[in-house]
Amino acid sequence: MSVLVAGAQTSKTTVTNAKSTRTTVKIADLQKSITDNVAKDYTGFTIKDASSITTNNAVTYHVVVVKGTDTETLVYDKDGMFVKKLPKTAAKHHTTKKK
C-alpha cells in the first residue's frame, strides 16, 4: 500500500483563540502512523492538509483527506492514533423566495 501525498507545502501558520491554538503542519512532517492509517483505512484518498490543535495542553491532529469530490477530516491524538472522523458539514444553500 502507498499513500499519495498531494498539496502545497505551506509555511507554519498559527492561529490562537481563547480556547485553542491551531498550527499548520506540513504533510511531510506528519507522523508515520498517521500516513500509514490513511493508506490502510482510506485507500485512494490523498492528504490535502493537516494542522495540530492544542486545547488545554492536549494536542490533536486534524488531517483533511480527499478522493474526487469526497472530503473527510480525520482526528488523531498526539501519538498519531486515530480518534474519530469529524462529521461532514452540510453546505448551506441560500435561496431567495420570490414574492
C-alpha positions, 0 to 999 in steps of 0.5 A: 500500500502507498499513500499519495501525498498531494498539496502545497507545502505551506509555511507554519501558520498559527492561529490562537483563540481563547480556547485553542491554538491551531498550527499548520503542519506540513504533510511531510512532517506528519507522523508515520502512523498517521500516513500509514492509517490513511493508506490502510483505512482510506485507500485512494484518498490523498492528504490535502492538509493537516494542522495540530490543535492544542486545547488545554495542553492536549494536542490533536491532529486534524488531517483533511483527506480527499478522493474526487469530490469526497472530503473527510477530516480525520482526528488523531491524538498526539501519538498519531492514533486515530480518534474519530472522523469529524462529521461532514458539514452540510453546505448551506444553500441560500435561496431567495423566495420570490414574492 
